[in-house]
Amino acid sequence: MVDHGGRVREHRGPVWEAAAVLRRDLDWFSQELPRQGVEALLPCHSDWGEPVRPLDGVIGAGLVDRNYLELDRKQRRLVWEALSETNDFARAHQLLTDTGVEPEQYSICLWMAGWYATRGEVEHGERMLLAAHSRWWPFAKWDAIPDAPVLQPTLRLVVTDKVRDHYLTSPIGPEAQAAG
């Protein structure tokens, strides 16, 4: 740190620590960018369009073949998480179609929206982004709206005027809770 006289002095406070973390993160990004590309490094990226992975060892795998409507809330969440973890969009889409029940998890709504985007199914992707809205909660005080639908090029394909209007005009997170 430089003092008022232009001399460098040692300082190990919170600002220095934050700068060290920022440097480490930027170093990591600079190394990963050529290997992974920009989209994979943005928030809420998923393996849209990639093959299904095995259920072996995945938490919730034993629930996937059970009657979804007979499961309790926790078990239903585990089913969605298992389908997302294994990238089994076909089963997730079928589950949504059969039950009409959308996943409770924000990240899984985005995962499905991305899959719909890659398939050109804008209306289905729009539905998932609208469902994701009520499931989002800010991580920090300055988070006003979710950033993934704006930053992720794949998700932007299903950000319709309806989605944009809903995200910008409807209460979300703590605001929705206070209004509720």
VOZASE-19969 format. One record per residue: residue number from 1; residue in one letter; x, y, z of N, C-alpha, C, O in turn. Coordinates in steps of 0.02 Angstrom, whole numbers, padded with zeros to 5 digits. Example, Ala and Ser with C-alpha at 12.3 -4.5 7.8 and 13.67 -1.06 7.14 Angstrom:
<recs>
+-----+--------+--------+--------+--------+--------+---------+--------+--------+--------+--------+--------+--------+--------+
: num : residu :  neast : nnorth :    nup : caeast : canorth :   caup :  ceast : cnorth :    cup :  oeast : onorth :    oup :
+-----+--------+--------+--------+--------+--------+---------+--------+--------+--------+--------+--------+--------+--------+
:   1 :      a :  00660 : -00284 :  00390 :  00615 :  -00225 :  00390 :  00660 : -00165 :  00390 :  00712 : -00166 :  00423 :
:   2 :      s :  00642 : -00112 :  00354 :  00684 :  -00053 :  00357 :  00645 :  00002 :  00394 :  00670 :  00057 :  00402 :
+-----+--------+--------+--------+--------+--------+---------+--------+--------+--------+--------+--------+--------+--------+
</recs>
This chain:
<recs>
+-----+--------+--------+--------+--------+--------+---------+--------+--------+--------+--------+--------+--------+--------+
: num : residu :  neast : nnorth :    nup : caeast : canorth :   caup :  ceast : cnorth :    cup :  oeast : onorth :    oup :
+-----+--------+--------+--------+--------+--------+---------+--------+--------+--------+--------+--------+--------+--------+
:   1 :      m :  00042 : -00058 :  00000 :  00000 :   00000 :  00000 :  00044 :  00062 :  00000 :  00097 :  00062 :  00032 :
:   2 :      v :  00024 :  00114 : -00035 :  00064 :   00175 : -00039 :  00036 :  00226 :  00009 : -00024 :  00238 :  00010 :
:   3 :      d :  00080 :  00257 :  00049 :  00057 :   00309 :  00095 :  00057 :  00377 :  00060 :  00073 :  00381 :  00001 :
:   4 :      h :  00040 :  00429 :  00097 :  00035 :   00496 :  00067 :  00101 :  00523 :  00040 :  00102 :  00566 : -00003 :
:   5 :      g :  00155 :  00498 :  00066 :  00221 :   00520 :  00043 :  00246 :  00480 : -00017 :  00302 :  00490 : -00039 :
:   6 :      g :  00205 :  00433 : -00043 :  00225 :   00393 : -00100 :  00266 :  00332 : -00081 :  00290 :  00296 : -00125 :
:   7 :      r :  00274 :  00320 : -00016 :  00313 :   00262 :  00006 :  00268 :  00201 :  00010 :  00209 :  00205 :  00028 :
:   8 :      v :  00296 :  00144 : -00007 :  00259 :   00081 : -00002 :  00265 :  00056 :  00069 :  00320 :  00052 :  00097 :
:   9 :      r :  00208 :  00038 :  00099 :  00210 :   00010 :  00166 :  00166 : -00052 :  00168 :  00119 : -00059 :  00129 :
:  10 :      e :  00182 : -00096 :  00212 :  00145 :  -00159 :  00219 :  00078 : -00146 :  00253 :  00074 : -00110 :  00303 :
:  11 :      h :  00026 : -00175 :  00225 : -00041 :  -00169 :  00255 : -00078 : -00234 :  00242 : -00085 : -00255 :  00184 :
:  12 :      r : -00102 : -00265 :  00292 : -00136 :  -00329 :  00285 : -00207 : -00326 :  00312 : -00228 : -00369 :  00350 :
:  13 :      g : -00244 : -00275 :  00294 : -00312 :  -00268 :  00316 : -00362 : -00299 :  00268 : -00342 : -00334 :  00221 :
:  14 :      p : -00425 : -00286 :  00279 : -00478 :  -00316 :  00237 : -00473 : -00297 :  00164 : -00489 : -00337 :  00120 :
:  15 :      v : -00450 : -00237 :  00149 : -00444 :  -00216 :  00078 : -00390 : -00257 :  00044 : -00398 : -00280 : -00012 :
:  16 :      w : -00333 : -00266 :  00079 : -00279 :  -00306 :  00051 : -00302 : -00377 :  00039 : -00286 : -00406 : -00013 :
:  17 :      e : -00339 : -00405 :  00087 : -00363 :  -00474 :  00080 : -00412 : -00480 :  00021 : -00409 : -00528 : -00017 :
:  18 :      a : -00456 : -00431 :  00014 : -00503 :  -00432 : -00043 : -00466 : -00426 : -00109 : -00484 : -00460 : -00157 :
:  19 :      a : -00414 : -00385 : -00111 : -00375 :  -00378 : -00172 : -00339 : -00443 : -00189 : -00333 : -00462 : -00247 :
:  20 :      a : -00314 : -00478 : -00137 : -00281 :  -00542 : -00149 : -00329 : -00594 : -00177 : -00311 : -00632 : -00221 :
:  21 :      v : -00390 : -00595 : -00151 : -00441 :  -00642 : -00176 : -00459 : -00624 : -00248 : -00465 : -00668 : -00291 :
:  22 :      l : -00467 : -00559 : -00262 : -00483 :  -00538 : -00330 : -00427 : -00557 : -00378 : -00440 : -00581 : -00433 :
:  23 :      r : -00365 : -00547 : -00357 : -00309 :  -00566 : -00400 : -00308 : -00641 : -00414 : -00299 : -00662 : -00471 :
:  24 :      r : -00319 : -00681 : -00362 : -00321 :  -00754 : -00370 : -00376 : -00773 : -00419 : -00365 : -00815 : -00464 :
:  25 :      d : -00436 : -00744 : -00411 : -00492 :  -00760 : -00455 : -00478 : -00739 : -00527 : -00493 : -00777 : -00573 :
:  26 :      l : -00450 : -00680 : -00536 : -00435 :  -00657 : -00604 : -00380 : -00699 : -00636 : -00382 : -00712 : -00696 :
:  27 :      d : -00331 : -00720 : -00597 : -00279 :  -00765 : -00623 : -00311 : -00831 : -00647 : -00295 : -00855 : -00701 :
:  28 :      w : -00356 : -00858 : -00606 : -00389 :  -00920 : -00625 : -00430 : -00911 : -00689 : -00425 : -00952 : -00735 :
:  29 :      f : -00469 : -00856 : -00693 : -00508 :  -00843 : -00753 : -00464 : -00836 : -00815 : -00480 : -00862 : -00868 :
:  30 :      s : -00408 : -00801 : -00808 : -00364 :  -00792 : -00866 : -00335 : -00858 : -00890 : -00322 : -00865 : -00950 :
:  31 :      q : -00325 : -00905 : -00845 : -00300 :  -00971 : -00865 : -00355 : -01014 : -00895 : -00342 : -01054 : -00941 :
:  32 :      e : -00416 : -01008 : -00869 : -00472 :  -01048 : -00892 : -00504 : -01024 : -00957 : -00532 : -01064 : -00995 :
:  33 :      l : -00500 : -00960 : -00970 : -00534 :  -00931 : -01028 : -00514 : -00965 : -01094 : -00559 : -00982 : -01133 :
:  34 :      p : -00450 : -00975 : -01108 : -00433 :  -01009 : -01171 : -00458 : -01082 : -01173 : -00472 : -01108 : -01227 :
:  35 :      r : -00461 : -01113 : -01115 : -00480 :  -01184 : -01112 : -00556 : -01193 : -01116 : -00580 : -01239 : -01150 :
:  36 :      q : -00595 : -01151 : -01082 : -00667 :  -01162 : -01077 : -00709 : -01114 : -01119 : -00765 : -01132 : -01139 :
:  37 :      g : -00684 : -01055 : -01133 : -00724 :  -01006 : -01168 : -00766 : -00965 : -01119 : -00774 : -00984 : -01062 :
:  38 :      v : -00791 : -00909 : -01143 : -00826 :  -00861 : -01100 : -00890 : -00889 : -01071 : -00902 : -00884 : -01011 :
:  39 :      e : -00932 : -00919 : -01112 : -00998 :  -00940 : -01089 : -00994 : -00989 : -01030 : -01034 : -00985 : -00984 :
:  40 :      a : -00947 : -01034 : -01032 : -00940 :  -01084 : -00978 : -00919 : -01053 : -00912 : -00930 : -01082 : -00859 :
:  41 :      l : -00889 : -00994 : -00915 : -00865 :  -00960 : -00854 : -00916 : -00912 : -00825 : -00906 : -00885 : -00771 :
:  42 :      l : -00971 : -00900 : -00861 : -01023 :  -00854 : -00836 : -01068 : -00890 : -00786 : -01071 : -00951 : -00785 :
:  43 :      p : -01104 : -00851 : -00745 : -01147 :  -00881 : -00694 : -01200 : -00927 : -00725 : -01227 : -00913 : -00778 :
:  44 :      c : -01215 : -00981 : -00690 : -01269 :  -01028 : -00706 : -01261 : -01063 : -00773 : -01311 : -01081 : -00805 :
:  45 :      h : -01200 : -01073 : -00795 : -01189 :  -01111 : -00856 : -01202 : -01185 : -00842 : -01186 : -01210 : -00789 :
:  46 :      s : -01232 : -01218 : -00890 : -01244 :  -01291 : -00885 : -01220 : -01324 : -00950 : -01204 : -01291 : -00999 :
:  47 :      d : -01219 : -01390 : -00948 : -01197 :  -01429 : -01007 : -01256 : -01440 : -01054 : -01271 : -01497 : -01072 :
:  48 :      w : -01288 : -01387 : -01075 : -01345 :  -01392 : -01121 : -01323 : -01426 : -01186 : -01273 : -01406 : -01216 :
:  49 :      g : -01361 : -01475 : -01206 : -01347 :  -01510 : -01268 : -01297 : -01566 : -01261 : -01285 : -01603 : -01309 :
:  50 :      e : -01267 : -01574 : -01203 : -01218 :  -01627 : -01192 : -01254 : -01692 : -01172 : -01313 : -01690 : -01153 :
:  51 :      p : -01220 : -01749 : -01175 : -01252 :  -01813 : -01160 : -01272 : -01820 : -01086 : -01246 : -01785 : -01042 :
:  52 :      v : -01318 : -01866 : -01075 : -01340 :  -01883 : -01007 : -01284 : -01921 : -00973 : -01251 : -01964 : -01003 :
:  53 :      r : -01273 : -01906 : -00909 : -01224 :  -01942 : -00869 : -01261 : -01995 : -00826 : -01321 : -01988 : -00814 :
:  54 :      p : -01226 : -02046 : -00804 : -01258 :  -02100 : -00765 : -01283 : -02075 : -00697 : -01256 : -02028 : -00668 :
:  55 :      l : -01336 : -02106 : -00673 : -01365 :  -02090 : -00608 : -01325 : -02121 : -00550 : -01336 : -02103 : -00492 :
:  56 :      d : -01280 : -02166 : -00565 : -01242 :  -02201 : -00513 : -01209 : -02152 : -00465 : -01171 : -02108 : -00485 :
:  57 :      g : -01225 : -02161 : -00401 : -01194 :  -02120 : -00349 : -01224 : -02050 : -00341 : -01201 : -02012 : -00298 :
:  58 :      v : -01273 : -02032 : -00381 : -01303 :  -01966 : -00376 : -01356 : -01966 : -00321 : -01398 : -02011 : -00318 :
:  59 :      i : -01353 : -01916 : -00278 : -01403 :  -01910 : -00225 : -01472 : -01901 : -00256 : -01481 : -01859 : -00300 :
:  60 :      g : -01519 : -01941 : -00235 : -01587 :  -01938 : -00262 : -01600 : -01987 : -00318 : -01656 : -01992 : -00342 :
:  61 :      a : -01548 : -02023 : -00340 : -01556 :  -02070 : -00396 : -01610 : -02122 : -00383 : -01646 : -02141 : -00429 :
:  62 :      g : -01615 : -02145 : -00321 : -01665 :  -02195 : -00305 : -01736 : -02170 : -00306 : -01783 : -02210 : -00304 :
:  63 :      l : -01745 : -02105 : -00310 : -01812 :  -02076 : -00311 : -01837 : -02062 : -00382 : -01897 : -02052 : -00392 :
:  64 :      v : -01793 : -02060 : -00430 : -01810 :  -02039 : -00498 : -01864 : -02082 : -00529 : -01907 : -02056 : -00565 :
:  65 :      d : -01864 : -02147 : -00516 : -01913 :  -02192 : -00547 : -01977 : -02200 : -00506 : -02022 : -02236 : -00526 :
:  66 :      r : -01979 : -02168 : -00449 : -02040 :  -02173 : -00407 : -02093 : -02125 : -00431 : -02079 : -02079 : -00470 :
:  67 :      n : -02155 : -02135 : -00408 : -02211 :  -02091 : -00426 : -02198 : -02022 : -00395 : -02201 : -02015 : -00334 :
:  68 :      y : -02185 : -01973 : -00436 : -02167 :  -01906 : -00413 : -02220 : -01876 : -00368 : -02204 : -01844 : -00318 :
:  69 :      l : -02282 : -01885 : -00385 : -02337 :  -01854 : -00347 : -02345 : -01885 : -00277 : -02380 : -01857 : -00235 :
:  70 :      e : -02315 : -01942 : -00266 : -02318 :  -01974 : -00200 : -02258 : -01955 : -00156 : -02256 : -01974 : -00097 :
:  71 :      l : -02211 : -01919 : -00183 : -02152 :  -01899 : -00146 : -02166 : -01836 : -00105 : -02208 : -01795 : -00123 :
:  72 :      d : -02129 : -01829 : -00049 : -02136 :  -01767 : -00010 : -02093 : -01712 : -00042 : -02057 : -01725 : -00090 :
:  73 :      r : -02098 : -01652 : -00015 : -02065 :  -01594 : -00045 : -01989 : -01605 : -00052 : -01961 : -01590 : -00104 :
:  74 :      k : -01957 : -01629 :  00000 : -01885 :  -01640 : -00001 : -01866 : -01692 : -00055 : -01817 : -01682 : -00092 :
:  75 :      q : -01904 : -01745 : -00059 : -01890 :  -01797 : -00109 : -01900 : -01769 : -00180 : -01861 : -01786 : -00225 :
:  76 :      r : -01950 : -01729 : -00189 : -01962 :  -01698 : -00256 : -01902 : -01655 : -00276 : -01880 : -01656 : -00333 :
:  77 :      r : -01877 : -01616 : -00228 : -01818 :  -01575 : -00242 : -01758 : -01619 : -00263 : -01721 : -01602 : -00309 :
:  78 :      l : -01750 : -01675 : -00228 : -01695 :  -01721 : -00244 : -01702 : -01751 : -00314 : -01652 : -01762 : -00348 :
:  79 :      v : -01764 : -01764 : -00335 : -01775 :  -01791 : -00402 : -01751 : -01740 : -00454 : -01714 : -01757 : -00500 :
:  80 :      w : -01772 : -01677 : -00446 : -01751 :  -01625 : -00493 : -01675 : -01616 : -00493 : -01644 : -01609 : -00545 :
:  81 :      e : -01646 : -01618 : -00433 : -01573 :  -01610 : -00428 : -01537 : -01668 : -00462 : -01486 : -01658 : -00494 :
:  82 :      a : -01563 : -01729 : -00454 : -01531 :  -01787 : -00486 : -01536 : -01782 : -00562 : -01487 : -01797 : -00597 :
:  83 :      l : -01593 : -01760 : -00588 : -01600 :  -01752 : -00660 : -01553 : -01699 : -00687 : -01523 : -01707 : -00740 :
:  84 :      s : -01547 : -01644 : -00651 : -01502 :  -01590 : -00671 : -01429 : -01614 : -00667 : -01390 : -01602 : -00713 :
:  85 :      e : -01412 : -01646 : -00612 : -01343 :  -01670 : -00602 : -01321 : -01717 : -00658 : -01263 : -01716 : -00678 :
:  86 :      t : -01367 : -01758 : -00682 : -01350 :  -01806 : -00735 : -01364 : -01777 : -00804 : -01353 : -01811 : -00855 :
:  87 :      n : -01389 : -01716 : -00807 : -01404 :  -01682 : -00870 : -01458 : -01719 : -00910 : -01456 : -01721 : -00971 :
:  88 :      d : -01505 : -01749 : -00874 : -01557 :  -01789 : -00906 : -01618 : -01746 : -00920 : -01670 : -01751 : -00887 :
:  89 :      f : -01611 : -01704 : -00970 : -01664 :  -01657 : -00987 : -01726 : -01693 : -01012 : -01782 : -01671 : -00998 :
:  90 :      a : -01718 : -01746 : -01050 : -01776 :  -01781 : -01077 : -01823 : -01804 : -01021 : -01884 : -01796 : -01026 :
:  91 :      r : -01794 : -01832 : -00968 : -01835 :  -01854 : -00911 : -01864 : -01794 : -00873 : -01921 : -01797 : -00851 :
:  92 :      a : -01826 : -01741 : -00867 : -01851 :  -01682 : -00832 : -01909 : -01651 : -00870 : -01960 : -01632 : -00841 :
:  93 :      h : -01902 : -01647 : -00936 : -01956 :  -01620 : -00977 : -02018 : -01664 : -00972 : -02074 : -01639 : -00966 :
:  94 :      q : -02008 : -01730 : -00973 : -02065 :  -01776 : -00967 : -02098 : -01770 : -00899 : -02160 : -01772 : -00894 :
:  95 :      l : -02059 : -01762 : -00847 : -02086 :  -01753 : -00779 : -02128 : -01689 : -00776 : -02183 : -01689 : -00748 :
:  96 :      l : -02103 : -01636 : -00803 : -02140 :  -01573 : -00805 : -02205 : -01580 : -00845 : -02258 : -01557 : -00824 :
:  97 :      t : -02200 : -01613 : -00902 : -02259 :  -01624 : -00945 : -02311 : -01667 : -00910 : -02371 : -01652 : -00912 :
:  98 :      d : -02289 : -01721 : -00879 : -02335 :  -01768 : -00846 : -02368 : -01740 : -00784 : -02427 : -01752 : -00772 :
:  99 :      t : -02331 : -01701 : -00745 : -02357 :  -01678 : -00680 : -02380 : -01605 : -00681 : -02423 : -01586 : -00641 :
: 100 :      g : -02352 : -01566 : -00726 : -02368 :  -01494 : -00727 : -02334 : -01457 : -00669 : -02347 : -01398 : -00659 :
: 101 :      v : -02292 : -01492 : -00632 : -02258 :  -01463 : -00574 : -02188 : -01441 : -00594 : -02147 : -01481 : -00616 :
: 102 :      e : -02175 : -01377 : -00585 : -02109 :  -01349 : -00602 : -02061 : -01360 : -00543 : -02082 : -01364 : -00486 :
: 103 :      p : -01996 : -01365 : -00557 : -01948 :  -01373 : -00502 : -01949 : -01312 : -00457 : -01962 : -01256 : -00479 :
: 104 :      e : -01936 : -01323 : -00393 : -01934 :  -01268 : -00344 : -01868 : -01230 : -00346 : -01864 : -01173 : -00322 :
: 105 :      q : -01817 : -01260 : -00375 : -01750 :  -01231 : -00372 : -01738 : -01184 : -00431 : -01750 : -01201 : -00489 :
: 106 :      y : -01714 : -01125 : -00415 : -01697 :  -01074 : -00465 : -01648 : -01102 : -00517 : -01659 : -01096 : -00577 :
: 107 :      s : -01595 : -01134 : -00493 : -01543 :  -01158 : -00539 : -01570 : -01211 : -00587 : -01548 : -01215 : -00644 :
: 108 :      i : -01617 : -01251 : -00564 : -01644 :  -01304 : -00607 : -01692 : -01274 : -00658 : -01697 : -01298 : -00715 :
: 109 :      c : -01729 : -01222 : -00639 : -01770 :  -01187 : -00688 : -01726 : -01157 : -00743 : -01744 : -01160 : -00802 :
: 110 :      l : -01668 : -01129 : -00724 : -01622 :  -01102 : -00775 : -01592 : -01158 : -00818 : -01585 : -01149 : -00878 :
: 111 :      w : -01576 : -01214 : -00787 : -01549 :  -01271 : -00825 : -01600 : -01292 : -00878 : -01582 : -01303 : -00936 :
: 112 :      m : -01663 : -01298 : -00858 : -01714 :  -01318 : -00907 : -01725 : -01264 : -00959 : -01734 : -01280 : -01018 :
: 113 :      a : -01724 : -01201 : -00939 : -01733 :  -01146 : -00987 : -01677 : -01149 : -01040 : -01690 : -01139 : -01099 :
: 114 :      g : -01616 : -01162 : -01018 : -01560 :  -01168 : -01065 : -01569 : -01225 : -01114 : -01554 : -01219 : -01173 :
: 115 :      w : -01593 : -01281 : -01089 : -01606 :  -01338 : -01133 : -01660 : -01320 : -01184 : -01652 : -01334 : -01243 :
: 116 :      y : -01713 : -01288 : -01161 : -01765 :  -01267 : -01208 : -01737 : -01219 : -01260 : -01755 : -01221 : -01319 :
: 117 :      a : -01692 : -01175 : -01238 : -01662 :  -01127 : -01284 : -01622 : -01164 : -01338 : -01626 : -01147 : -01397 :
: 118 :      t : -01583 : -01214 : -01318 : -01543 :  -01251 : -01368 : -01586 : -01289 : -01417 : -01565 : -01305 : -01472 :
: 119 :      r : -01648 : -01304 : -01397 : -01694 :  -01341 : -01440 : -01740 : -01294 : -01479 : -01782 : -01317 : -01518 :
: 120 :      g : -01733 : -01229 : -01468 : -01774 :  -01180 : -01504 : -01846 : -01177 : -01477 : -01890 : -01151 : -01511 :
: 121 :      e : -01857 : -01202 : -01418 : -01924 :  -01202 : -01388 : -01932 : -01142 : -01341 : -01929 : -01148 : -01280 :
: 122 :      v : -01942 : -01084 : -01372 : -01942 :  -01021 : -01336 : -01998 : -01017 : -01285 : -01987 : -00994 : -01229 :
: 123 :      e : -02058 : -01040 : -01302 : -02114 :  -01036 : -01254 : -02100 : -01076 : -01190 : -02115 : -01054 : -01135 :
: 124 :      h : -02071 : -01136 : -01198 : -02054 :  -01176 : -01139 : -01998 : -01143 : -01099 : -02001 : -01142 : -01037 :
: 125 :      g : -01949 : -01116 : -01133 : -01895 :  -01081 : -01099 : -01920 : -01019 : -01062 : -01899 : -01005 : -01007 :
: 126 :      e : -01965 : -00984 : -01094 : -01997 :  -00926 : -01062 : -02032 : -00947 : -00998 : -02025 : -00914 : -00946 :
: 127 :      r : -02069 : -01002 : -01001 : -02104 :  -01027 : -00941 : -02055 : -01041 : -00885 : -02069 : -01024 : -00827 :
: 128 :      m : -01998 : -01071 : -00900 : -01949 :  -01086 : -00848 : -01918 : -01023 : -00819 : -01906 : -01019 : -00759 :
: 129 :      l : -01904 : -00973 : -00862 : -01876 :  -00911 : -00835 : -01927 : -00874 : -00792 : -01909 : -00844 : -00742 :
: 130 :      l : -01990 : -00877 : -00811 : -02042 :  -00846 : -00770 : -02048 : -00883 : -00703 : -02057 : -00851 : -00651 :
: 131 :      a : -02043 : -00949 : -00704 : -02044 :  -00987 : -00642 : -01983 : -00972 : -00599 : -01988 : -00968 : -00538 :
: 132 :      a : -01925 : -00964 : -00631 : -01863 :  -00950 : -00595 : -01867 : -00884 : -00556 : -01838 : -00878 : -00502 :
: 133 :      h : -01903 : -00836 : -00583 : -01908 :  -00770 : -00552 : -01928 : -00774 : -00478 : -01896 : -00743 : -00435 :
: 134 :      s : -01979 : -00812 : -00463 : -02003 :  -00815 : -00394 : -01958 : -00857 : -00349 : -01966 : -00857 : -00288 :
: 135 :      r : -01911 : -00892 : -00379 : -01867 :  -00936 : -00340 : -01799 : -00904 : -00326 : -01758 : -00933 : -00290 :
: 136 :      w : -01787 : -00846 : -00354 : -01722 :  -00813 : -00347 : -01718 : -00775 : -00281 : -01767 : -00746 : -00258 :
: 137 :      w : -01659 : -00775 : -00251 : -01647 :  -00736 : -00191 : -01578 : -00705 : -00197 : -01531 : -00739 : -00218 :
: 138 :      p : -01571 : -00641 : -00180 : -01505 :  -00608 : -00189 : -01452 : -00637 : -00142 : -01466 : -00655 : -00085 :
: 139 :      f : -01391 : -00641 : -00169 : -01334 :  -00664 : -00128 : -01303 : -00605 : -00090 : -01274 : -00615 : -00037 :
: 140 :      a : -01308 : -00546 : -00118 : -01278 :  -00487 : -00087 : -01326 : -00428 : -00091 : -01374 : -00430 : -00130 :
: 141 :      k : -01314 : -00378 : -00051 : -01359 :  -00320 : -00047 : -01368 : -00286 : -00115 : -01422 : -00260 : -00129 :
: 142 :      w : -01317 : -00286 : -00156 : -01321 :  -00250 : -00219 : -01354 : -00291 : -00275 : -01366 : -00265 : -00329 :
: 143 :      d : -01370 : -00353 : -00262 : -01406 :  -00393 : -00312 : -01478 : -00369 : -00316 : -01516 : -00375 : -00268 :
: 144 :      a : -01497 : -00342 : -00373 : -01565 :  -00317 : -00382 : -01609 : -00365 : -00421 : -01668 : -00374 : -00405 :
: 145 :      i : -01581 : -00395 : -00473 : -01616 :  -00445 : -00512 : -01565 : -00500 : -00531 : -01505 : -00488 : -00528 :
: 146 :      p : -01589 : -00558 : -00549 : -01543 :  -00612 : -00568 : -01501 : -00592 : -00629 : -01526 : -00559 : -00675 :
: 147 :      d : -01438 : -00611 : -00630 : -01395 :  -00591 : -00685 : -01389 : -00645 : -00740 : -01374 : -00628 : -00797 :
: 148 :      a : -01401 : -00707 : -00723 : -01390 :  -00761 : -00772 : -01432 : -00753 : -00836 : -01404 : -00762 : -00890 :
: 149 :      p : -01496 : -00736 : -00833 : -01534 :  -00728 : -00896 : -01507 : -00672 : -00940 : -01519 : -00671 : -01000 :
: 150 :      v : -01471 : -00626 : -00911 : -01442 :  -00570 : -00949 : -01373 : -00588 : -00976 : -01357 : -00573 : -01033 :
: 151 :      l : -01333 : -00622 : -00934 : -01264 :  -00636 : -00952 : -01255 : -00698 : -00995 : -01212 : -00698 : -01040 :
: 152 :      q : -01294 : -00750 : -00983 : -01285 :  -00813 : -01020 : -01314 : -00807 : -01090 : -01375 : -00799 : -01098 :
: 153 :      p : -01272 : -00811 : -01142 : -01298 :  -00807 : -01210 : -01352 : -00858 : -01226 : -01399 : -00843 : -01262 :
: 154 :      t : -01346 : -00919 : -01199 : -01397 :  -00970 : -01212 : -01463 : -00950 : -01181 : -01516 : -00957 : -01214 :
: 155 :      l : -01463 : -00926 : -01120 : -01525 :  -00906 : -01087 : -01557 : -00845 : -01120 : -01618 : -00838 : -01121 :
: 156 :      r : -01515 : -00801 : -01146 : -01543 :  -00741 : -01180 : -01588 : -00760 : -01238 : -01631 : -00720 : -01258 :
: 157 :      l : -01579 : -00819 : -01266 : -01621 :  -00841 : -01322 : -01694 : -00849 : -01302 : -01738 : -00845 : -01344 :
: 158 :      v : -01707 : -00859 : -01237 : -01776 :  -00867 : -01214 : -01799 : -00809 : -01169 : -01851 : -00814 : -01137 :
: 159 :      v : -01760 : -00756 : -01168 : -01781 :  -00695 : -01132 : -01825 : -00655 : -01180 : -01801 : -00616 : -01221 :
: 160 :      t : -01889 : -00667 : -01174 : -01939 :  -00634 : -01217 : -01959 : -00567 : -01185 : -01938 : -00551 : -01129 :
: 161 :      d : -01999 : -00528 : -01221 : -02025 :  -00466 : -01193 : -02064 : -00479 : -01130 : -02061 : -00440 : -01082 :
: 162 :      k : -02101 : -00534 : -01129 : -02140 :  -00552 : -01069 : -02094 : -00565 : -01010 : -02108 : -00542 : -00954 :
: 163 :      v : -02040 : -00602 : -01020 : -01992 :  -00616 : -00967 : -01960 : -00551 : -00944 : -01956 : -00538 : -00884 :
: 164 :      r : -01937 : -00510 : -00991 : -01904 :  -00447 : -00974 : -01951 : -00403 : -00932 : -01930 : -00376 : -00881 :
: 165 :      d : -02013 : -00397 : -00954 : -02061 :  -00355 : -00918 : -02073 : -00382 : -00848 : -02075 : -00344 : -00799 :
: 166 :      h : -02080 : -00448 : -00842 : -02093 :  -00478 : -00777 : -02034 : -00467 : -00729 : -02044 : -00450 : -00671 :
: 167 :      y : -01974 : -00477 : -00753 : -01915 :  -00469 : -00711 : -01904 : -00397 : -00689 : -01880 : -00384 : -00634 :
: 168 :      l : -01922 : -00351 : -00733 : -01909 :  -00280 : -00717 : -01965 : -00246 : -00679 : -01955 : -00192 : -00652 :
: 169 :      t : -02024 : -00276 : -00677 : -02080 :  -00241 : -00645 : -02110 : -00280 : -00587 : -02149 : -00250 : -00548 :
: 170 :      s : -02094 : -00343 : -00578 : -02124 :  -00382 : -00523 : -02076 : -00385 : -00464 : -02016 : -00392 : -00473 :
: 171 :      p : -02103 : -00378 : -00403 : -02060 :  -00384 : -00344 : -02025 : -00453 : -00344 : -02052 : -00503 : -00367 :
: 172 :      i : -01964 : -00453 : -00319 : -01923 :  -00514 : -00319 : -01884 : -00517 : -00254 : -01867 : -00466 : -00225 :
: 173 :      g : -01869 : -00578 : -00231 : -01829 :  -00587 : -00171 : -01860 : -00554 : -00111 : -01920 : -00564 : -00097 :
: 174 :      p : -01821 : -00514 : -00073 : -01846 :  -00482 : -00013 : -01905 : -00435 : -00026 : -01950 : -00428 :  00015 :
: 175 :      e : -01904 : -00402 : -00084 : -01960 :  -00357 : -00101 : -02025 : -00396 : -00107 : -02077 : -00373 : -00082 :
: 176 :      a : -02023 : -00453 : -00139 : -02083 :  -00495 : -00147 : -02106 : -00520 : -00078 : -02166 : -00522 : -00064 :
: 177 :      q : -02058 : -00539 : -00036 : -02075 :  -00564 :  00030 : -02109 : -00509 :  00072 : -02157 : -00522 :  00107 :
: 178 :      a : -02083 : -00447 :  00067 : -02112 :  -00391 :  00105 : -02181 : -00373 :  00078 : -02225 : -00352 :  00116 :
: 179 :      a : -02191 : -00381 :  00012 : -02255 :  -00364 : -00018 : -02307 : -00418 : -00006 : -02367 : -00405 : -00008 :
: 180 :      g : -02283 : -00480 :  00008 : -02327 :  -00538 :  00013 : -02369 : -00538 :  00073 : -02408 : -00585 :  00083 :
+-----+--------+--------+--------+--------+--------+---------+--------+--------+--------+--------+--------+--------+--------+
</recs>
